[in-house]
Amino acid sequence: MINYSTVKRKNLAKPEEAPKTYAVAQYDHVMDLDQFAEHVASHGSKYDEADITAMSILIVKCLRELLLEGRKVNFGKLGGFWVTLTSRGVEDGGKFSANDITGCSILYSPGKDFEDLMKDAQFRAVATRKLQAAVVKAEKEGATTLNIEEIKRKASTDAEDPEDPEDTNGDDGGDDNPTDPTNGGGSDNSGSGNSETPTGGSSDTGGDDDPDDVSLG
């Protein structure tokens, strides 16, 4: 079950349009390597958790080594990994050198089992982590109401201020990257009445001028 919350964002590709509501994926648990190895071992593997952990560490080490050798590595149904470069533009191609390369990162292409998660995905609407934390805090303090709009505005401010010590996620509670060009491309499927996640966008949740108060009792 994939949890999601909703947030209003402006589409930077269409700044003249009013903010629209989009889904934001939420994870409720972060598994470390030991937990993942335990999960794999529980699926009838002939290897125990220690073996799986050690093999995972070795795979990561070898994958990095091969990528730095300029290889593309395909992991079957998992997918492929290869290196992509960024560089400064040089007018005279004859003067371009490795010193003009400014970045080296990894690209991932999903394999067969990851190409279309949508067909097997199920979704459940949840509140953002910011809102959940605010509810817990309010209950501990004995509050009987909660100003949702104020929390949304605080989340928007925190997203723009990475130095805020109270902002542990740097967002409004979601985990996707609204600037990721693979996340919908900003197209508006006006024919179907649905809009995909915009390329870029603000974490400003918008909303009515009047604050929304919700009772905790």
Secondary structure as a PSIPRED ss2 file (coil, helix, strand):
# PSIPRED VFORMAT (PSIPRED V4.0)

   1 M C   1.000  0.000  0.000
   2 I E   0.000  0.000  1.000
   3 N E   0.000  0.000  1.000
   4 Y E   0.000  0.000  1.000
   5 S E   0.000  0.000  1.000
   6 T E   0.000  0.000  1.000
   7 V E   0.000  0.000  1.000
   8 K E   0.000  0.000  1.000
   9 R E   0.000  0.000  1.000
  10 K C   1.000  0.000  0.000
  11 N C   1.000  0.000  0.000
  12 L C   1.000  0.000  0.000
  13 A C   1.000  0.000  0.000
  14 K C   1.000  0.000  0.000
  15 P C   1.000  0.000  0.000
  16 E C   1.000  0.000  0.000
  17 E C   1.000  0.000  0.000
  18 A C   1.000  0.000  0.000
  19 P C   1.000  0.000  0.000
  20 K E   0.000  0.000  1.000
  21 T E   0.000  0.000  1.000
  22 Y E   0.000  0.000  1.000
  23 A E   0.000  0.000  1.000
  24 V E   0.000  0.000  1.000
  25 A E   0.000  0.000  1.000
  26 Q E   0.000  0.000  1.000
  27 Y C   1.000  0.000  0.000
  28 D C   1.000  0.000  0.000
  29 H C   1.000  0.000  0.000
  30 V C   1.000  0.000  0.000
  31 M C   1.000  0.000  0.000
  32 D C   1.000  0.000  0.000
  33 L H   0.000  1.000  0.000
  34 D H   0.000  1.000  0.000
  35 Q H   0.000  1.000  0.000
  36 F H   0.000  1.000  0.000
  37 A H   0.000  1.000  0.000
  38 E H   0.000  1.000  0.000
  39 H H   0.000  1.000  0.000
  40 V H   0.000  1.000  0.000
  41 A H   0.000  1.000  0.000
  42 S C   1.000  0.000  0.000
  43 H C   1.000  0.000  0.000
  44 G C   1.000  0.000  0.000
  45 S C   1.000  0.000  0.000
  46 K C   1.000  0.000  0.000
  47 Y C   1.000  0.000  0.000
  48 D C   1.000  0.000  0.000
  49 E H   0.000  1.000  0.000
  50 A H   0.000  1.000  0.000
  51 D H   0.000  1.000  0.000
  52 I H   0.000  1.000  0.000
  53 T H   0.000  1.000  0.000
  54 A H   0.000  1.000  0.000
  55 M H   0.000  1.000  0.000
  56 S H   0.000  1.000  0.000
  57 I H   0.000  1.000  0.000
  58 L H   0.000  1.000  0.000
  59 I H   0.000  1.000  0.000
  60 V H   0.000  1.000  0.000
  61 K H   0.000  1.000  0.000
  62 C H   0.000  1.000  0.000
  63 L H   0.000  1.000  0.000
  64 R H   0.000  1.000  0.000
  65 E H   0.000  1.000  0.000
  66 L H   0.000  1.000  0.000
  67 L H   0.000  1.000  0.000
  68 L H   0.000  1.000  0.000
  69 E C   1.000  0.000  0.000
  70 G C   1.000  0.000  0.000
  71 R C   1.000  0.000  0.000
  72 K C   1.000  0.000  0.000
  73 V E   0.000  0.000  1.000
  74 N E   0.000  0.000  1.000
  75 F C   1.000  0.000  0.000
  76 G C   1.000  0.000  0.000
  77 K C   1.000  0.000  0.000
  78 L C   1.000  0.000  0.000
  79 G E   0.000  0.000  1.000
  80 G E   0.000  0.000  1.000
  81 F E   0.000  0.000  1.000
  82 W E   0.000  0.000  1.000
  83 V E   0.000  0.000  1.000
  84 T E   0.000  0.000  1.000
  85 L E   0.000  0.000  1.000
  86 T E   0.000  0.000  1.000
  87 S E   0.000  0.000  1.000
  88 R C   1.000  0.000  0.000
  89 G C   1.000  0.000  0.000
  90 V C   1.000  0.000  0.000
  91 E C   1.000  0.000  0.000
  92 D C   1.000  0.000  0.000
  93 G H   0.000  1.000  0.000
  94 G H   0.000  1.000  0.000
  95 K H   0.000  1.000  0.000
  96 F C   1.000  0.000  0.000
  97 S C   1.000  0.000  0.000
  98 A H   0.000  1.000  0.000
  99 N H   0.000  1.000  0.000
 100 D H   0.000  1.000  0.000
 101 I E   0.000  0.000  1.000
 102 T E   0.000  0.000  1.000
 103 G E   0.000  0.000  1.000
 104 C E   0.000  0.000  1.000
 105 S E   0.000  0.000  1.000
 106 I E   0.000  0.000  1.000
 107 L E   0.000  0.000  1.000
 108 Y E   0.000  0.000  1.000
 109 S E   0.000  0.000  1.000
 110 P E   0.000  0.000  1.000
 111 G C   1.000  0.000  0.000
 112 K H   0.000  1.000  0.000
 113 D H   0.000  1.000  0.000
 114 F H   0.000  1.000  0.000
 115 E C   1.000  0.000  0.000
 116 D C   1.000  0.000  0.000
 117 L H   0.000  1.000  0.000
 118 M H   0.000  1.000  0.000
 119 K H   0.000  1.000  0.000
 120 D C   1.000  0.000  0.000
 121 A C   1.000  0.000  0.000
 122 Q C   1.000  0.000  0.000
 123 F E   0.000  0.000  1.000
 124 R E   0.000  0.000  1.000
 125 A E   0.000  0.000  1.000
 126 V C   1.000  0.000  0.000
 127 A C   1.000  0.000  0.000
 128 T C   1.000  0.000  0.000
 129 R H   0.000  1.000  0.000
 130 K H   0.000  1.000  0.000
 131 L H   0.000  1.000  0.000
 132 Q H   0.000  1.000  0.000
 133 A H   0.000  1.000  0.000
 134 A H   0.000  1.000  0.000
 135 V H   0.000  1.000  0.000
 136 V H   0.000  1.000  0.000
 137 K H   0.000  1.000  0.000
 138 A H   0.000  1.000  0.000
 139 E H   0.000  1.000  0.000
 140 K H   0.000  1.000  0.000
 141 E C   1.000  0.000  0.000
 142 G C   1.000  0.000  0.000
 143 A C   1.000  0.000  0.000
 144 T C   1.000  0.000  0.000
 145 T E   0.000  0.000  1.000
 146 L E   0.000  0.000  1.000
 147 N E   0.000  0.000  1.000
 148 I H   0.000  1.000  0.000
 149 E H   0.000  1.000  0.000
 150 E H   0.000  1.000  0.000
 151 I H   0.000  1.000  0.000
 152 K H   0.000  1.000  0.000
 153 R H   0.000  1.000  0.000
 154 K H   0.000  1.000  0.000
 155 A H   0.000  1.000  0.000
 156 S H   0.000  1.000  0.000
 157 T H   0.000  1.000  0.000
 158 D H   0.000  1.000  0.000
 159 A H   0.000  1.000  0.000
 160 E H   0.000  1.000  0.000
 161 D C   1.000  0.000  0.000
 162 P C   1.000  0.000  0.000
 163 E C   1.000  0.000  0.000
 164 D C   1.000  0.000  0.000
 165 P C   1.000  0.000  0.000
 166 E C   1.000  0.000  0.000
 167 D C   1.000  0.000  0.000
 168 T C   1.000  0.000  0.000
 169 N C   1.000  0.000  0.000
 170 G C   1.000  0.000  0.000
 171 D C   1.000  0.000  0.000
 172 D C   1.000  0.000  0.000
 173 G C   1.000  0.000  0.000
 174 G C   1.000  0.000  0.000
 175 D C   1.000  0.000  0.000
 176 D C   1.000  0.000  0.000
 177 N C   1.000  0.000  0.000
 178 P C   1.000  0.000  0.000
 179 T C   1.000  0.000  0.000
 180 D C   1.000  0.000  0.000
 181 P C   1.000  0.000  0.000
 182 T C   1.000  0.000  0.000
 183 N C   1.000  0.000  0.000
 184 G C   1.000  0.000  0.000
 185 G C   1.000  0.000  0.000
 186 G C   1.000  0.000  0.000
 187 S C   1.000  0.000  0.000
 188 D E   0.000  0.000  1.000
 189 N E   0.000  0.000  1.000
 190 S C   1.000  0.000  0.000
 191 G C   1.000  0.000  0.000
 192 S C   1.000  0.000  0.000
 193 G C   1.000  0.000  0.000
 194 N E   0.000  0.000  1.000
 195 S E   0.000  0.000  1.000
 196 E C   1.000  0.000  0.000
 197 T C   1.000  0.000  0.000
 198 P C   1.000  0.000  0.000
 199 T C   1.000  0.000  0.000
 200 G C   1.000  0.000  0.000
 201 G C   1.000  0.000  0.000
 202 S C   1.000  0.000  0.000
 203 S C   1.000  0.000  0.000
 204 D C   1.000  0.000  0.000
 205 T C   1.000  0.000  0.000
 206 G C   1.000  0.000  0.000
 207 G C   1.000  0.000  0.000
 208 D C   1.000  0.000  0.000
 209 D C   1.000  0.000  0.000
 210 D C   1.000  0.000  0.000
 211 P C   1.000  0.000  0.000
 212 D C   1.000  0.000  0.000
 213 D E   0.000  0.000  1.000
 214 V E   0.000  0.000  1.000
 215 S E   0.000  0.000  1.000
 216 L C   1.000  0.000  0.000
 217 G C   1.000  0.000  0.000
